[in-house]
Amino acid sequence: MRSAIALIAACVLVLACSPASPETTASVAPPQRVLDLTVSGPGSVESTQASCSTSCKIAAASGTVLHLEARPSAGAQFKGWSGSCTGTAACDLRLESDAAAVASFEAVPPPPPPP
């Protein structure tokens, strides 16, 4: 009995005195967010992540700022943004959540013939 108690005490002492196992730390990547970009009319949208002439999805880490430039085709003009981007200038959009934007272009009518 005495040896059993001594053995139990030794085990408890070993467990109590052994160094704690290091915590496992995993690096967690920020979640991905998606911009659903649609191009309506004759033009395209350029960014460092993609070039879109119809529609595309741009995935980036949450918090990433996307700089979007509207590029009208020859004989067209940029009408403006709708959705997560607004106005007629370049759009700087911080992707905190999934988003959608539309870039609208229209053909410029040809000038009237001279009289």
Z-matrix of the N, CA and C atoms (Angstrom, degrees):
N
C 1 1.440
C 2 1.521 1 110.08
N 3 1.355 2 112.48 1 -42.14
C 4 1.449 3 116.93 2 -179.58
C 5 1.528 4 110.75 3 -61.35
N 6 1.314 5 119.29 4 -39.13
C 7 1.457 6 121.75 5 -179.57
C 8 1.526 7 111.09 6 -69.78
N 9 1.330 8 117.38 7 -32.15
C 10 1.465 9 120.21 8 177.22
C 11 1.518 10 110.08 9 -67.45
N 12 1.329 11 116.97 10 -41.29
C 13 1.472 12 120.89 11 178.68
C 14 1.520 13 109.60 12 -66.17
N 15 1.307 14 117.03 13 -40.31
C 16 1.460 15 120.63 14 179.06
C 17 1.527 16 110.45 15 -64.76
N 18 1.333 17 116.58 16 -39.55
C 19 1.450 18 120.49 17 179.01
C 20 1.525 19 111.27 18 -65.39
N 21 1.322 20 116.82 19 -43.14
C 22 1.470 21 121.05 20 178.13
C 23 1.519 22 110.24 21 -63.62
N 24 1.317 23 117.23 22 -43.75
C 25 1.459 24 121.31 23 179.46
C 26 1.522 25 110.42 24 -62.66
N 27 1.322 26 117.37 25 -39.86
C 28 1.465 27 120.89 26 179.68
C 29 1.527 28 110.18 27 -65.24
N 30 1.326 29 116.85 28 -41.12
C 31 1.466 30 120.42 29 178.57
C 32 1.520 31 111.07 30 -64.22
N 33 1.311 32 116.31 31 -43.71
C 34 1.468 33 120.24 32 178.93
C 35 1.519 34 109.62 33 -62.24
N 36 1.322 35 117.69 34 -43.05
C 37 1.453 36 122.13 35 -179.71
C 38 1.533 37 110.37 36 -63.87
N 39 1.320 38 117.93 37 -42.02
C 40 1.462 39 121.03 38 179.38
C 41 1.520 40 110.05 39 -63.75
N 42 1.321 41 117.93 40 -44.81
C 43 1.457 42 121.07 41 179.66
C 44 1.520 43 111.88 42 -65.11
N 45 1.333 44 116.01 43 -39.84
C 46 1.459 45 119.60 44 -178.24
C 47 1.520 46 111.72 45 -70.64
N 48 1.320 47 117.66 46 -30.35
C 49 1.457 48 120.64 47 -175.74
C 50 1.521 49 113.90 48 -96.55
N 51 1.318 50 117.15 49 -10.06
C 52 1.462 51 117.74 50 -178.96
C 53 1.526 52 109.41 51 -73.65
N 54 1.316 53 116.38 52 146.62
C 55 1.468 54 118.50 53 -178.91
C 56 1.526 55 110.52 54 -65.70
N 57 1.307 56 114.31 55 146.10
C 58 1.464 57 119.82 56 178.70
C 59 1.523 58 108.73 57 -67.71
N 60 1.297 59 115.21 58 145.29
C 61 1.467 60 117.91 59 178.06
C 62 1.521 61 108.36 60 -70.85
N 63 1.324 62 116.79 61 141.11
C 64 1.471 63 118.79 62 -179.24
C 65 1.521 64 110.13 63 -65.41
N 66 1.325 65 114.44 64 144.86
C 67 1.460 66 118.89 65 178.06
C 68 1.517 67 109.20 66 -70.33
N 69 1.284 68 114.47 67 141.73
C 70 1.455 69 119.05 68 177.46
C 71 1.517 70 107.82 69 -85.41
N 72 1.329 71 115.86 70 123.85
C 73 1.461 72 119.93 71 177.22
C 74 1.511 73 108.24 72 -113.57
N 75 1.281 74 115.01 73 120.90
C 76 1.460 75 119.95 74 178.26
C 77 1.517 76 108.39 75 -103.27
N 78 1.311 77 115.28 76 135.84
C 79 1.455 78 117.07 77 175.98
C 80 1.526 79 107.57 78 -79.72
N 81 1.284 80 114.46 79 130.00
C 82 1.462 81 120.31 80 -177.63
C 83 1.524 82 107.92 81 -109.37
N 84 1.316 83 115.55 82 121.58
C 85 1.461 84 120.12 83 178.20
C 86 1.523 85 109.37 84 -73.21
N 87 1.335 86 117.28 85 146.69
C 88 1.464 87 118.16 86 177.46
C 89 1.529 88 109.42 87 -62.94
N 90 1.306 89 116.93 88 150.36
C 91 1.470 90 119.04 89 -178.78
C 92 1.526 91 110.93 90 -64.13
N 93 1.315 92 115.49 91 149.92
C 94 1.458 93 121.47 92 177.40
C 95 1.523 94 109.88 93 -81.99
N 96 1.299 95 115.35 94 139.92
C 97 1.463 96 122.83 95 174.98
C 98 1.518 97 107.23 96 -118.89
N 99 1.332 98 116.64 97 156.12
C 100 1.461 99 120.86 98 -176.27
C 101 1.522 100 110.10 99 -128.08
N 102 1.337 101 115.37 100 132.57
C 103 1.456 102 121.81 101 170.47
C 104 1.521 103 106.45 102 -101.52
N 105 1.323 104 116.66 103 120.41
C 106 1.459 105 122.67 104 175.31
C 107 1.525 106 105.96 105 -92.57
N 108 1.324 107 116.33 106 106.55
C 109 1.461 108 122.32 107 -173.02
C 110 1.519 109 109.55 108 -107.27
N 111 1.334 110 116.17 109 128.74
C 112 1.467 111 121.92 110 178.00
C 113 1.511 112 108.86 111 -119.47
N 114 1.338 113 115.95 112 135.65
C 115 1.461 114 122.21 113 176.42
C 116 1.518 115 106.92 114 -110.90
N 117 1.336 116 115.70 115 121.53
C 118 1.460 117 121.84 116 -179.78
C 119 1.521 118 109.22 117 -112.19
N 120 1.325 119 116.70 118 118.51
C 121 1.455 120 120.75 119 179.58
C 122 1.511 121 112.34 120 98.30
N 123 1.349 122 116.60 121 -175.16
C 124 1.468 123 121.42 122 -173.97
C 125 1.530 124 112.99 123 -80.96
N 126 1.319 125 115.44 124 92.91
C 127 1.458 126 120.35 125 178.64
C 128 1.511 127 110.28 126 -179.65
N 129 1.310 128 115.65 127 -173.71
C 130 1.462 129 121.47 128 178.47
C 131 1.527 130 108.98 129 -149.06
N 132 1.318 131 115.32 130 168.38
C 133 1.464 132 121.95 131 176.13
C 134 1.520 133 107.20 132 -122.90
N 135 1.323 134 116.32 133 131.34
C 136 1.456 135 122.81 134 -179.89
C 137 1.527 136 109.42 135 -112.69
N 138 1.317 137 114.80 136 140.00
C 139 1.465 138 121.38 137 170.87
C 140 1.511 139 106.83 138 -147.70
N 141 1.317 140 117.04 139 171.99
C 142 1.462 141 119.14 140 178.04
C 143 1.523 142 110.51 141 -69.11
N 144 1.339 143 117.94 142 -21.26
C 145 1.453 144 121.40 143 -178.23
C 146 1.527 145 113.30 144 -90.43
N 147 1.332 146 119.01 145 -27.52
C 148 1.465 147 120.50 146 -174.32
C 149 1.523 148 110.87 147 -163.80
N 150 1.330 149 113.63 148 165.18
C 151 1.460 150 122.13 149 171.57
C 152 1.522 151 105.61 150 -127.83
N 153 1.329 152 116.99 151 123.08
C 154 1.466 153 120.77 152 -175.12
C 155 1.521 154 110.14 153 -123.09
N 156 1.341 155 115.84 154 132.61
C 157 1.456 156 119.42 155 176.14
C 158 1.520 157 112.19 156 -117.49
N 159 1.330 158 117.72 157 -9.37
C 160 1.472 159 120.88 158 173.97
C 161 1.521 160 108.64 159 -129.32
N 162 1.310 161 116.04 160 -76.83
C 163 1.461 162 119.77 161 173.26
C 164 1.521 163 107.47 162 -151.79
N 165 1.315 164 114.67 163 152.93
C 166 1.463 165 119.75 164 178.21
C 167 1.516 166 108.91 165 -159.18
N 168 1.300 167 114.53 166 167.29
C 169 1.460 168 121.93 167 175.19
C 170 1.522 169 107.03 168 -117.81
N 171 1.317 170 115.34 169 129.83
C 172 1.458 171 120.94 170 178.51
C 173 1.520 172 107.03 171 -112.20
N 174 1.323 173 116.56 172 118.46
C 175 1.465 174 121.86 173 179.15
C 176 1.523 175 108.75 174 -101.38
N 177 1.329 176 115.49 175 137.74
C 178 1.461 177 121.20 176 178.66
C 179 1.522 178 108.54 177 -154.43
N 180 1.311 179 116.16 178 161.24
C 181 1.458 180 120.75 179 177.97
C 182 1.524 181 109.97 180 -63.57
N 183 1.310 182 115.38 181 146.47
C 184 1.461 183 120.62 182 178.05
C 185 1.524 184 109.71 183 -54.92
N 186 1.329 185 116.38 184 132.79
C 187 1.455 186 121.93 185 179.90
C 188 1.522 187 113.61 186 95.89
N 189 1.324 188 117.73 187 -9.60
C 190 1.464 189 121.35 188 178.75
C 191 1.528 190 110.18 189 -66.06
N 192 1.327 191 116.66 190 138.31
C 193 1.459 192 120.98 191 175.38
C 194 1.528 193 107.95 192 -96.82
N 195 1.317 194 115.63 193 122.33
C 196 1.462 195 121.89 194 176.54
C 197 1.525 196 108.43 195 -98.22
N 198 1.322 197 116.71 196 130.74
C 199 1.467 198 121.95 197 175.64
C 200 1.522 199 106.46 198 -103.97
N 201 1.321 200 117.02 199 115.10
C 202 1.457 201 122.90 200 -175.89
C 203 1.521 202 110.15 201 -111.80
N 204 1.324 203 116.11 202 127.91
C 205 1.469 204 122.69 203 179.03
C 206 1.522 205 108.87 204 -115.35
N 207 1.323 206 117.05 205 126.27
C 208 1.460 207 122.10 206 176.14
C 209 1.528 208 108.61 207 -84.44
N 210 1.325 209 115.98 208 130.71
C 211 1.465 210 121.76 209 -178.37
C 212 1.531 211 108.98 210 -124.93
N 213 1.349 212 117.82 211 100.79
C 214 1.470 213 118.89 212 178.16
C 215 1.528 214 111.35 213 -68.38
N 216 1.331 215 116.14 214 146.94
C 217 1.471 216 121.55 215 173.89
C 218 1.523 217 108.37 216 -71.98
N 219 1.333 218 115.73 217 167.45
C 220 1.471 219 120.35 218 177.23
C 221 1.526 220 108.82 219 -58.08
N 222 1.321 221 116.34 220 133.57
C 223 1.462 222 121.36 221 179.85
C 224 1.517 223 113.72 222 79.17
N 225 1.334 224 117.45 223 15.45
C 226 1.467 225 121.24 224 180.00
C 227 1.527 226 109.51 225 -130.37
N 228 1.320 227 114.91 226 167.69
C 229 1.464 228 120.72 227 175.70
C 230 1.518 229 109.08 228 -137.37
N 231 1.319 230 114.84 229 154.54
C 232 1.463 231 121.40 230 178.70
C 233 1.521 232 108.47 231 -84.25
N 234 1.328 233 117.00 232 123.63
C 235 1.468 234 121.51 233 179.28
C 236 1.518 235 111.91 234 -86.56
N 237 1.338 236 117.51 235 -34.39
C 238 1.461 237 119.48 236 179.36
C 239 1.513 238 113.02 237 145.98
N 240 1.337 239 113.31 238 175.82
C 241 1.460 240 122.86 239 -179.78
C 242 1.517 241 110.04 240 -99.04
N 243 1.325 242 115.64 241 154.44
C 244 1.471 243 121.11 242 166.45
C 245 1.521 244 107.66 243 -141.52
N 246 1.322 245 115.06 244 164.69
C 247 1.461 246 119.92 245 -176.47
C 248 1.515 247 110.16 246 89.11
N 249 1.331 248 117.02 247 -132.25
C 250 1.469 249 121.69 248 -177.02
C 251 1.520 250 113.30 249 -72.12
N 252 1.324 251 117.79 250 -16.46
C 253 1.467 252 122.79 251 174.47
C 254 1.530 253 107.48 252 -112.95
N 255 1.320 254 116.28 253 146.88
C 256 1.462 255 120.37 254 178.83
C 257 1.519 256 109.34 255 -137.35
N 258 1.333 257 115.45 256 163.44
C 259 1.452 258 121.08 257 176.57
C 260 1.511 259 111.93 258 89.14
N 261 1.348 260 114.75 259 -165.01
C 262 1.458 261 120.31 260 -177.62
C 263 1.531 262 112.91 261 -122.74
N 264 1.312 263 117.87 262 2.78
C 265 1.470 264 121.54 263 177.23
C 266 1.529 265 109.27 264 -92.25
N 267 1.315 266 116.03 265 178.75
C 268 1.472 267 120.26 266 174.36
C 269 1.529 268 108.92 267 -58.51
N 270 1.312 269 116.36 268 152.56
C 271 1.458 270 121.41 269 -177.81
C 272 1.519 271 109.67 270 -112.03
N 273 1.328 272 116.58 271 125.93
C 274 1.463 273 122.44 272 171.84
C 275 1.513 274 106.53 273 -108.51
N 276 1.321 275 115.96 274 111.15
C 277 1.460 276 121.98 275 -172.35
C 278 1.519 277 110.23 276 -119.88
N 279 1.342 278 116.84 277 121.62
C 280 1.467 279 121.30 278 175.97
C 281 1.527 280 107.45 279 -88.13
N 282 1.315 281 116.20 280 120.99
C 283 1.465 282 121.22 281 -178.87
C 284 1.520 283 110.30 282 -84.46
N 285 1.314 284 116.84 283 89.56
C 286 1.466 285 122.03 284 174.75
C 287 1.519 286 110.20 285 -91.24
N 288 1.339 287 115.74 286 -22.40
C 289 1.461 288 122.60 287 176.68
C 290 1.527 289 106.61 288 -150.14
N 291 1.320 290 117.07 289 173.19
C 292 1.461 291 119.55 290 176.80
C 293 1.525 292 108.56 291 -60.64
N 294 1.324 293 116.17 292 146.01
C 295 1.466 294 120.74 293 -174.98
C 296 1.527 295 109.77 294 -143.93
N 297 1.330 296 114.99 295 166.91
C 298 1.469 297 121.28 296 176.78
C 299 1.525 298 108.10 297 -140.11
N 300 1.332 299 115.56 298 142.13
C 301 1.460 300 120.97 299 178.12
C 302 1.522 301 108.68 300 -144.40
N 303 1.333 302 115.24 301 150.25
C 304 1.460 303 122.15 302 177.42
C 305 1.516 304 108.01 303 -125.29
N 306 1.344 305 115.82 304 130.77
C 307 1.457 306 122.33 305 173.40
C 308 1.527 307 106.61 306 -105.82
N 309 1.341 308 116.93 307 120.10
C 310 1.465 309 120.97 308 -176.87
C 311 1.520 310 111.03 309 -107.03
N 312 1.332 311 114.76 310 131.98
C 313 1.459 312 122.90 311 178.85
C 314 1.523 313 108.17 312 -124.75
N 315 1.335 314 116.40 313 155.90
C 316 1.463 315 120.18 314 174.71
C 317 1.524 316 109.05 315 -142.45
N 318 1.315 317 114.29 316 148.88
C 319 1.469 318 119.70 317 177.40
C 320 1.525 319 108.90 318 -69.40
N 321 1.301 320 115.64 319 140.68
C 322 1.459 321 121.36 320 176.81
C 323 1.529 322 106.55 321 -87.60
N 324 1.352 323 117.48 322 126.87
C 325 1.462 324 117.60 323 -179.90
C 326 1.535 325 109.85 324 -65.39
N 327 1.331 326 116.67 325 145.81
C 328 1.466 327 118.36 326 179.82
C 329 1.534 328 109.71 327 -66.77
N 330 1.325 329 116.02 328 153.33
C 331 1.468 330 118.61 329 179.20
C 332 1.532 331 109.79 330 -65.78
N 333 1.311 332 116.64 331 152.40
C 334 1.488 333 118.75 332 178.34
C 335 1.524 334 109.94 333 -65.66
N 336 1.319 335 115.48 334 150.57
C 337 1.474 336 117.99 335 178.69
C 338 1.523 337 110.26 336 -64.43
N 339 1.315 338 117.40 337 151.21
C 340 1.472 339 119.33 338 179.30
C 341 1.526 340 109.84 339 -65.12
N 342 1.334 341 116.14 340 150.05
C 343 1.481 342 119.45 341 -178.78
C 344 1.503 343 114.45 342 -68.02
